[in-house]
Structure formats: C-alpha cells, structure tokens
Amino acid sequence: MPIKFMAALFTGLFVISHSVIAEECSSRSENSVSIMDCFSARYKAADQELNVIYSEAMKALSSDGKKKLKESQEAWLNYRDASLPLITEVNRKTGSTGNFIIEDYRATLVKKRASELKYIVLPIVIYTL
C-alpha cells in the first residue's frame, strides 16, 4: 500500500511542477537560449508524465484494454509526427519567435495527450491501487 500511495503522490507532484515550469517559460525575459532551454525542460517533463501515465494504465487495464490503449497511442504518435513538421514549416522563417512557438507546441501537444490519458484511464488506475 505505501508504494501505491507514493506513486500517486509522485504523479500529483509531477503535475504541479510541470505547471510551474510552463509559467516560468512564458514570464522569462532572458536570452533566447535560456527560453529554449525552459521549453525543452517543459517538453521533457510532459513526456515523462505521459510515459508514467501510459505505463500505469498498461499495468491496470485488461488485455483488451491494453490493446485498445496501444492502438490509440500509436494513432496519437502518428498524429504527433505529422503535425510537428507542419508547425515547423509554418514557423521556419520567423526566427526565434517561431522556434519558441514550435517548442511550446511540442510540449503542449504531449501535455495534452497526458491529460487525455489521465481523463480516460485514471479512474481505472486509482481503482487498482
């Protein structure tokens, strides 16, 4: 029981720290490299959160549920891989601002998917704790 509680606590703290990082990036007035580093950290945090949620869901779901989640995740990965080149093309000639938009989009896209998975599978994960 304590391990499951720690996992739930870790997930909650992770979500809070991610929102602090996102706010920090938008309020920076430092140089471009610093801002890009912030967006990169935001993406990494969102990606880690997505991986944790996916892993926990795969542990909690039935074999049918696991199959459907895997198919859903593969479809989302295809969407992600198709949308990133589009936003890159649209913003490629806009300099630093375009790079900020691209990196923010990349992090937001992953964060949104993590939120979707939490909404879909969190009741199942909590039920199995």
N, CA and C atoms as an extended XYZ file, in Angstrom:
387
Properties=species:S:1:pos:R:3:atomname:S:1:resname:S:1:resid:I:1 pbc="F F F"
N         0.810       -1.207        0.000 N   MET     1
C         0.000        0.000        0.000 CA  MET     1
C         0.850        1.266        0.000 C   MET     1
N         1.929        1.380        0.807 N   PRO     2
C         2.720        2.605        0.789 CA  PRO     2
C         3.332        2.900       -0.580 C   PRO     2
N         3.710        1.872       -1.337 N   ILE     3
C         4.300        2.089       -2.664 CA  ILE     3
C         3.261        2.697       -3.599 C   ILE     3
N         2.033        2.201       -3.535 N   LYS     4
C         0.978        2.746       -4.389 CA  LYS     4
C         0.668        4.187       -4.003 C   LYS     4
N         0.671        4.459       -2.717 N   PHE     5
C         0.445        5.829       -2.264 CA  PHE     5
C         1.552        6.745       -2.756 C   PHE     5
N         2.788        6.272       -2.689 N   MET     6
C         3.925        7.074       -3.159 CA  MET     6
C         3.819        7.338       -4.659 C   MET     6
N         3.369        6.347       -5.419 N   ALA     7
C         3.205        6.531       -6.866 CA  ALA     7
C         2.162        7.602       -7.147 C   ALA     7
N         1.052        7.575       -6.423 N   ALA     8
C         0.011        8.594       -6.601 CA  ALA     8
C         0.522        9.969       -6.186 C   ALA     8
N         1.255       10.032       -5.096 N   LEU     9
C         1.831       11.289       -4.633 CA  LEU     9
C         2.816       11.838       -5.647 C   LEU     9
N         3.676       10.968       -6.174 N   PHE    10
C         4.659       11.377       -7.178 CA  PHE    10
C         3.966       11.970       -8.405 C   PHE    10
N         2.903       11.319       -8.860 N   THR    11
C         2.170       11.815      -10.025 CA  THR    11
C         1.595       13.201       -9.741 C   THR    11
N         1.032       13.393       -8.567 N   GLY    12
C         0.483       14.702       -8.215 CA  GLY    12
C         1.538       15.788       -8.169 C   GLY    12
N         2.667       15.490       -7.563 N   LEU    13
C         3.761       16.466       -7.504 CA  LEU    13
C         4.306       16.765       -8.892 C   LEU    13
N         4.331       15.767       -9.736 N   PHE    14
C         4.822       15.932      -11.106 CA  PHE    14
C         3.954       16.922      -11.865 C   PHE    14
N         2.643       16.809      -11.716 N   VAL    15
C         1.711       17.702      -12.401 CA  VAL    15
C         1.900       19.138      -11.917 C   VAL    15
N         2.043       19.315      -10.619 N   ILE    16
C         2.241       20.656      -10.068 CA  ILE    16
C         3.541       21.262      -10.570 C   ILE    16
N         4.623       20.499      -10.569 N   SER    17
C         5.905       21.039      -11.018 CA  SER    17
C         5.857       21.395      -12.495 C   SER    17
N         5.104       20.641      -13.289 N   HIS    18
C         5.004       20.932      -14.714 CA  HIS    18
C         4.331       22.284      -14.940 C   HIS    18
N         3.274       22.584      -14.202 N   SER    19
C         2.589       23.850      -14.401 CA  SER    19
C         3.478       25.025      -13.996 C   SER    19
N         4.331       24.835      -13.014 N   VAL    20
C         5.273       25.880      -12.610 CA  VAL    20
C         6.290       26.129      -13.724 C   VAL    20
N         6.782       25.061      -14.348 N   ILE    21
C         7.739       25.209      -15.452 CA  ILE    21
C         7.100       25.953      -16.614 C   ILE    21
N         5.863       25.629      -16.957 N   ALA    22
C         5.192       26.288      -18.084 CA  ALA    22
C         5.047       27.780      -17.828 C   ALA    22
N         4.659       28.150      -16.623 N   GLU    23
C         4.510       29.563      -16.295 CA  GLU    23
C         5.862       30.268      -16.335 C   GLU    23
N         6.878       29.595      -15.865 N   GLU    24
C         8.222       30.172      -15.843 CA  GLU    24
C         8.707       30.521      -17.250 C   GLU    24
N         8.457       29.658      -18.225 N   CYS    25
C         8.913       29.911      -19.599 CA  CYS    25
C         8.282       31.173      -20.167 C   CYS    25
N         6.993       31.331      -19.957 N   SER    26
C         6.299       32.465      -20.561 CA  SER    26
C         6.636       33.791      -19.893 C   SER    26
N         7.149       33.768      -18.675 N   SER    27
C         7.452       35.017      -17.980 CA  SER    27
C         8.929       35.409      -18.064 C   SER    27
N         9.743       34.616      -18.732 N   ARG    28
C        11.170       34.918      -18.824 CA  ARG    28
C        11.424       36.075      -19.779 C   ARG    28
N        12.380       36.883      -19.417 N   SER    29
C        12.798       37.960      -20.312 CA  SER    29
C        14.296       37.849      -20.580 C   SER    29
N        14.809       36.624      -20.453 N   GLU    30
C        16.228       36.392      -20.654 CA  GLU    30
C        16.518       36.163      -22.133 C   GLU    30
N        17.698       35.675      -22.424 N   ASN    31
C        18.063       35.454      -23.819 CA  ASN    31
C        17.333       34.248      -24.410 C   ASN    31
N        17.414       34.114      -25.721 N   SER    32
C        16.701       33.064      -26.449 CA  SER    32
C        17.117       31.665      -26.026 C   SER    32
N        18.395       31.463      -25.763 N   VAL    33
C        18.874       30.140      -25.367 CA  VAL    33
C        18.226       29.715      -24.051 C   VAL    33
N        18.142       30.624      -23.113 N   SER    34
C        17.531       30.330      -21.820 CA  SER    34
C        16.053       29.980      -21.976 C   SER    34
N        15.371       30.715      -22.812 N   ILE    35
C        13.950       30.453      -23.039 CA  ILE    35
C        13.765       29.097      -23.719 C   ILE    35
N        14.613       28.790      -24.699 N   MET    36
C        14.527       27.498      -25.386 CA  MET    36
C        14.818       26.352      -24.414 C   MET    36
N        15.785       26.552      -23.528 N   ASP    37
C        16.084       25.535      -22.517 CA  ASP    37
C        14.863       25.290      -21.636 C   ASP    37
N        14.162       26.353      -21.318 N   CYS    38
C        12.964       26.239      -20.497 CA  CYS    38
C        11.892       25.433      -21.229 C   CYS    38
N        11.670       25.753      -22.497 N   PHE    39
C        10.693       24.995      -23.286 CA  PHE    39
C        11.105       23.533      -23.415 C   PHE    39
N        12.389       23.289      -23.567 N   SER    40
C        12.886       21.921      -23.666 CA  SER    40
C        12.618       21.159      -22.373 C   SER    40
N        12.846       21.806      -21.241 N   ALA    41
C        12.563       21.177      -19.946 CA  ALA    41
C        11.074       20.907      -19.796 C   ALA    41
N        10.272       21.804      -20.295 N   ARG    42
C         8.820       21.639      -20.247 CA  ARG    42
C         8.389       20.422      -21.069 C   ARG    42
N         8.991       20.267      -22.243 N   TYR    43
C         8.687       19.109      -23.079 CA  TYR    43
C         9.106       17.811      -22.382 C   TYR    43
N        10.313       17.803      -21.830 N   LYS    44
C        10.805       16.590      -21.159 CA  LYS    44
C         9.906       16.212      -19.989 C   LYS    44
N         9.453       17.199      -19.227 N   ALA    45
C         8.559       16.928      -18.099 CA  ALA    45
C         7.231       16.350      -18.591 C   ALA    45
N         6.688       16.910      -19.650 N   ALA    46
C         5.424       16.412      -20.202 CA  ALA    46
C         5.592       14.997      -20.743 C   ALA    46
N         6.710       14.743      -21.402 N   ASP    47
C         6.978       13.413      -21.958 CA  ASP    47
C         7.118       12.378      -20.846 C   ASP    47
N         7.804       12.741      -19.778 N   GLN    48
C         7.937       11.821      -18.639 CA  GLN    48
C         6.572       11.544      -18.016 C   GLN    48
N         5.773       12.584      -17.875 N   GLU    49
C         4.440       12.404      -17.301 CA  GLU    49
C         3.609       11.471      -18.185 C   GLU    49
N         3.658       11.674      -19.485 N   LEU    50
C         2.917       10.820      -20.412 CA  LEU    50
C         3.367        9.367      -20.283 C   LEU    50
N         4.663        9.155      -20.203 N   ASN    51
C         5.185        7.796      -20.076 CA  ASN    51
C         4.746        7.124      -18.780 C   ASN    51
N         4.716        7.882      -17.684 N   VAL    52
C         4.271        7.327      -16.397 CA  VAL    52
C         2.795        6.940      -16.475 C   VAL    52
N         1.979        7.817      -17.012 N   ILE    53
C         0.545        7.543      -17.110 CA  ILE    53
C         0.296        6.327      -18.001 C   ILE    53
N         0.979        6.275      -19.140 N   TYR    54
C         0.814        5.154      -20.057 CA  TYR    54
C         1.229        3.842      -19.381 C   TYR    54
N         2.356        3.848      -18.716 N   SER    55
C         2.849        2.641      -18.046 CA  SER    55
C         1.888        2.164      -16.967 C   SER    55
N         1.397        3.098      -16.160 N   GLU    56
C         0.462        2.733      -15.098 CA  GLU    56
C        -0.840        2.199      -15.679 C   GLU    56
N        -1.299        2.802      -16.760 N   ALA    57
C        -2.528        2.335      -17.394 CA  ALA    57
C        -2.346        0.931      -17.953 C   ALA    57
N        -1.194        0.677      -18.567 N   MET    58
C        -0.939       -0.652      -19.130 CA  MET    58
C        -0.896       -1.724      -18.035 C   MET    58
N        -0.497       -1.343      -16.833 N   LYS    59
C        -0.488       -2.294      -15.723 CA  LYS    59
C        -1.906       -2.580      -15.233 C   LYS    59
N        -2.779       -1.586      -15.324 N   ALA    60
C        -4.102       -1.688      -14.727 CA  ALA    60
C        -5.178       -2.225      -15.675 C   ALA    60
N        -4.982       -2.110      -16.965 N   LEU    61
C        -6.016       -2.478      -17.924 CA  LEU    61
C        -6.048       -3.982      -18.203 C   LEU    61
N        -7.204       -4.420      -18.658 N   SER    62
C        -7.345       -5.802      -19.117 CA  SER    62
C        -6.558       -5.959      -20.423 C   SER    62
N        -6.409       -7.181      -20.889 N   SER    63
C        -5.660       -7.386      -22.142 CA  SER    63
C        -6.348       -6.680      -23.303 C   SER    63
N        -7.674       -6.669      -23.321 N   ASP    64
C        -8.409       -5.938      -24.359 CA  ASP    64
C        -8.168       -4.429      -24.243 C   ASP    64
N        -8.205       -3.934      -23.010 N   GLY    65
C        -7.943       -2.515      -22.774 CA  GLY    65
C        -6.532       -2.124      -23.174 C   GLY    65
N        -5.570       -2.985      -22.868 N   LYS    66
C        -4.180       -2.721      -23.251 CA  LYS    66
C        -4.037       -2.617      -24.764 C   LYS    66
N        -4.722       -3.509      -25.464 N   LYS    67
C        -4.663       -3.494      -26.922 CA  LYS    67
C        -5.235       -2.187      -27.464 C   LYS    67
N        -6.373       -1.782      -26.926 N   LYS    68
C        -7.015       -0.549      -27.386 CA  LYS    68
C        -6.176        0.684      -27.038 C   LYS    68
N        -5.587        0.688      -25.848 N   LEU    69
C        -4.721        1.807      -25.464 CA  LEU    69
C        -3.502        1.880      -26.385 C   LEU    69
N        -2.918        0.744      -26.675 N   LYS    70
C        -1.752        0.710      -27.564 CA  LYS    70
C        -2.118        1.241      -28.947 C   LYS    70
N        -3.261        0.813      -29.479 N   GLU    71
C        -3.719        1.307      -30.789 CA  GLU    71
C        -3.965        2.807      -30.749 C   GLU    71
N        -4.576        3.265      -29.683 N   SER    72
C        -4.855        4.691      -29.519 CA  SER    72
C        -3.556        5.492      -29.454 C   SER    72
N        -2.599        4.979      -28.707 N   GLN    73
C        -1.318        5.675      -28.555 CA  GLN    73
C        -0.567        5.706      -29.892 C   GLN    73
N        -0.614        4.611      -30.639 N   GLU    74
C         0.039        4.581      -31.948 CA  GLU    74
C        -0.597        5.596      -32.899 C   GLU    74
N        -1.920        5.718      -32.857 N   ALA    75
C        -2.614        6.711      -33.686 CA  ALA    75
C        -2.204        8.119      -33.275 C   ALA    75
N        -2.105        8.359      -31.955 N   TRP    76
C        -1.676        9.680      -31.488 CA  TRP    76
C        -0.236        9.973      -31.927 C   TRP    76
N         0.633        8.981      -31.843 N   LEU    77
C         2.027        9.178      -32.278 CA  LEU    77
C         2.091        9.534      -33.758 C   LEU    77
N         1.251        8.905      -34.567 N   ASN    78
C         1.195        9.265      -35.992 CA  ASN    78
C         0.730       10.706      -36.170 C   ASN    78
N        -0.286       11.108      -35.392 N   TYR    79
C        -0.765       12.494      -35.436 CA  TYR    79
C         0.348       13.461      -35.027 C   TYR    79
N         1.011       13.149      -33.930 N   ARG    80
C         2.109       13.999      -33.456 CA  ARG    80
C         3.188       14.139      -34.520 C   ARG    80
N         3.583       13.005      -35.093 N   ASP    81
C         4.650       13.011      -36.086 CA  ASP    81
C         4.255       13.754      -37.360 C   ASP    81
N         2.963       13.804      -37.668 N   ALA    82
C         2.501       14.538      -38.846 CA  ALA    82
C         2.322       16.032      -38.555 C   ALA    82
N         1.937       16.379      -37.346 N   SER    83
C         1.662       17.787      -37.037 CA  SER    83
C         2.925       18.597      -36.760 C   SER    83
N         3.955       17.975      -36.227 N   LEU    84
C         5.182       18.727      -35.930 CA  LEU    84
C         5.850       19.286      -37.190 C   LEU    84
N         5.962       18.524      -38.283 N   PRO    85
C         6.532       19.121      -39.495 CA  PRO    85
C         5.688       20.282      -40.036 C   PRO    85
N         4.383       20.207      -39.848 N   LEU    86
C         3.520       21.297      -40.311 CA  LEU    86
C         3.804       22.577      -39.541 C   LEU    86
N         3.807       22.520      -38.231 N   ILE    87
C         4.057       23.743      -37.457 CA  ILE    87
C         5.474       24.247      -37.679 C   ILE    87
N         6.406       23.339      -37.926 N   THR    88
C         7.781       23.744      -38.230 CA  THR    88
C         7.829       24.492      -39.546 C   THR    88
N         7.143       23.988      -40.549 N   GLU    89
C         7.131       24.645      -41.863 CA  GLU    89
C         6.492       26.025      -41.773 C   GLU    89
N         5.383       26.117      -41.081 N   VAL    90
C         4.671       27.391      -40.967 CA  VAL    90
C         5.530       28.440      -40.250 C   VAL    90
N         6.362       28.004      -39.309 N   ASN    91
C         7.123       28.947      -38.483 CA  ASN    91
C         8.612       29.000      -38.796 C   ASN    91
N         9.064       28.340      -39.829 N   ARG    92
C        10.508       28.221      -40.062 CA  ARG    92
C        11.199       29.519      -40.421 C   ARG    92
N        10.485       30.491      -40.927 N   LYS    93
C        11.119       31.756      -41.331 CA  LYS    93
C        10.846       32.891      -40.349 C   LYS    93
N        10.401       32.556      -39.158 N   THR    94
C        10.045       33.606      -38.204 CA  THR    94
C        11.088       33.808      -37.110 C   THR    94
N        12.247       33.202      -37.246 N   GLY    95
C        13.331       33.405      -36.291 CA  GLY    95
C        13.046       32.811      -34.935 C   GLY    95
N        13.557       33.478      -33.909 N   SER    96
C        13.433       32.976      -32.533 CA  SER    96
C        11.986       32.779      -32.119 C   SER    96
N        11.127       33.690      -32.514 N   THR    97
C         9.715       33.575      -32.137 CA  THR    97
C         9.127       32.276      -32.665 C   THR    97
N         9.456       31.938      -33.899 N   GLY    98
C         8.977       30.686      -34.473 CA  GLY    98
C         9.486       29.486      -33.708 C   GLY    98
N        10.750       29.541      -33.312 N   ASN    99
C        11.311       28.439      -32.526 CA  ASN    99
C        10.596       28.290      -31.188 C   ASN    99
N        10.256       29.413      -30.567 N   PHE   100
C         9.511       29.366      -29.306 CA  PHE   100
C         8.143       28.731      -29.528 C   PHE   100
N         7.488       29.128      -30.612 N   ILE   101
C         6.156       28.589      -30.925 CA  ILE   101
C         6.229       27.085      -31.153 C   ILE   101
N         7.227       26.658      -31.905 N   ILE   102
C         7.395       25.230      -32.202 CA  ILE   102
C         7.627       24.435      -30.916 C   ILE   102
N         8.542       24.914      -30.085 N   GLU   103
C         8.850       24.189      -28.846 CA  GLU   103
C         7.677       24.194      -27.885 C   GLU   103
N         6.979       25.314      -27.812 N   ASP   104
C         5.802       25.374      -26.946 CA  ASP   104
C         4.727       24.424      -27.459 C   ASP   104
N         4.538       24.384      -28.764 N   TYR   105
C         3.548       23.476      -29.353 CA  TYR   105
C         3.905       22.023      -29.051 C   TYR   105
N         5.163       21.695      -29.214 N   ARG   106
C         5.627       20.324      -28.976 CA  ARG   106
C         5.319       19.907      -27.531 C   ARG   106
N         5.645       20.771      -26.581 N   ALA   107
C         5.379       20.464      -25.172 CA  ALA   107
C         3.877       20.416      -24.891 C   ALA   107
N         3.139       21.353      -25.458 N   THR   108
C         1.701       21.409      -25.237 CA  THR   108
C         1.004       20.183      -25.821 C   THR   108
N         1.457       19.737      -26.977 N   LEU   109
C         0.882       18.559      -27.619 CA  LEU   109
C         1.029       17.325      -26.722 C   LEU   109
N         2.204       17.142      -26.155 N   VAL   110
C         2.447       15.989      -25.288 CA  VAL   110
C         1.681       16.140      -23.977 C   VAL   110
N         1.663       17.336      -23.431 N   LYS   111
C         0.922       17.589      -22.191 CA  LYS   111
C        -0.566       17.321      -22.391 C   LYS   111
N        -1.076       17.730      -23.542 N   LYS   112
C        -2.491       17.492      -23.840 CA  LYS   112
C        -2.782       15.991      -23.891 C   LYS   112
N        -1.900       15.225      -24.510 N   ARG   113
C        -2.100       13.776      -24.582 CA  ARG   113
C        -2.049       13.153      -23.184 C   ARG   113
N        -1.141       13.632      -22.365 N   ALA   114
C        -1.074       13.131      -20.987 CA  ALA   114
C        -2.393       13.414      -20.263 C   ALA   114
N        -2.942       14.601      -20.459 N   SER   115
C        -4.224       14.955      -19.837 CA  SER   115
C        -5.347       14.060      -20.351 C   SER   115
N        -5.338       13.794      -21.662 N   GLU   116
C        -6.362       12.914      -22.237 CA  GLU   116
C        -6.281       11.519      -21.620 C   GLU   116
N        -5.066       10.985      -21.526 N   LEU   117
C        -4.919        9.648      -20.952 CA  LEU   117
C        -5.326        9.627      -19.485 C   LEU   117
N        -4.975       10.680      -18.754 N   LYS   118
C        -5.389       10.736      -17.343 CA  LYS   118
C        -6.906       10.695      -17.242 C   LYS   118
N        -7.563       11.459      -18.085 N   TYR   119
C        -9.022       11.514      -18.059 CA  TYR   119
C        -9.630       10.150      -18.366 C   TYR   119
N        -9.030        9.459      -19.336 N   ILE   120
C        -9.560        8.174      -19.778 CA  ILE   120
C        -9.255        7.058      -18.779 C   ILE   120
N        -8.024        6.974      -18.323 N   VAL   121
C        -7.598        5.792      -17.563 CA  VAL   121
C        -7.397        6.022      -16.073 C   VAL   121
N        -7.378        7.244      -15.608 N   LEU   122
C        -7.120        7.482      -14.190 CA  LEU   122
C        -8.102        6.765      -13.272 C   LEU   122
N        -9.404        6.742      -13.577 N   PRO   123
C       -10.309        6.001      -12.686 CA  PRO   123
C        -9.924        4.520      -12.569 C   PRO   123
N        -9.431        3.931      -13.623 N   ILE   124
C        -9.034        2.518      -13.584 CA  ILE   124
C        -7.766        2.344      -12.770 C   ILE   124
N        -6.806        3.244      -12.954 N   VAL   125
C        -5.540        3.168      -12.219 CA  VAL   125
C        -5.801        3.350      -10.727 C   VAL   125
N        -6.619        4.318      -10.370 N   ILE   126
C        -6.921        4.567       -8.960 CA  ILE   126
C        -7.662        3.363       -8.362 C   ILE   126
N        -8.570        2.786       -9.126 N   TYR   127
C        -9.348        1.635       -8.630 CA  TYR   127
C        -8.424        0.459       -8.310 C   TYR   127
N        -7.341        0.306       -9.073 N   THR   128
C        -6.449       -0.825       -8.832 CA  THR   128
C        -5.423       -0.554       -7.743 C   THR   128
N        -5.342        0.690       -7.226 N   LEU   129
C        -4.370        0.999       -6.172 CA  LEU   129
C        -4.730        0.344       -4.868 C   LEU   129
